[in-house]
Amino acid sequence: MAQERFDRILEIISMSLMPLLKGTILYTIPISLLSFALGLLAALFIALAGLSAKSYVRLPARVYVWIIRCTPILVQLFIIFYGLPGMGILLSPFASIVISLTISEAAYSSEIMRAAILSIPGGQWKAGYALGMTRSQNLVRVILPQSVRICIPSFGNQFITLIKTSSLAALVTLPDLFGAAKLIAASTFEPMLLYLIAGAYYLVLCSVLTIWQTRLEKRLGGYQT
């Protein structure tokens, strides 16, 4: 009996490795990369708006960050995927999860960017103005390059968190890494085994990202004065 159980476990592991890898490559990684890239792009504009001296620009940005940070991403995803169709707006599962993750990432990353920009000494602004730069030129050539270096550790953590959060795609019928594990678990009646395998996939993926992040931080740190 023990041998039969062991053989069954090995069989399930062998037949689940490729579907989970496929879900990782086709959905988990693309969803995470696309959401992160779009989120960072939006975050830059939100952060700059949040630093604006004009209240009609600053307040909408601050309200956006407040709402998104204070509501669960699962609720946001369900509003987009299940709520919008009631208003006649139909989105695919892939688009729904990307939009929800992008919205969330933009709010959190904008705060990271805003804090990094505020951490740059005021003398950097004055030095740029002394060289004849406009505010926009000063921001692009002097402030933002320094801010990006400061943001790298936090952005690395955000991306690793995003990889794990992308597992919510399984709730909108996408066969991502976790979604594939759920499907196989339902057919084999071995949820513990499949979820452990899925956890191992996430562990390996996030560990690789952590190593890459550490190396990038060391490389950029070499340019600090």
Secondary structure, DSSP 8 states (H G I E B T S, - for coil): -HHHHHHHHHHHHHHHHHHHHHHIIIIIHHHHHHHHHHHHHHHHHHHHHHT-S-HHHHHHHHHHHHHHHTS-HHHHHHIIIIIGGGGT----HHHHHHHHHHHHHHHHHHHHHHHHHHHS-HHHHHHHHHTT--HHHHIIIIIHHHHHHHHHHHHHHHHHHHHHHGGGGGGGT--SHHHHHHHHHHHHT-HHHHHHHHHHHHHHHHHHHHHHHHHHHHHHHTT--
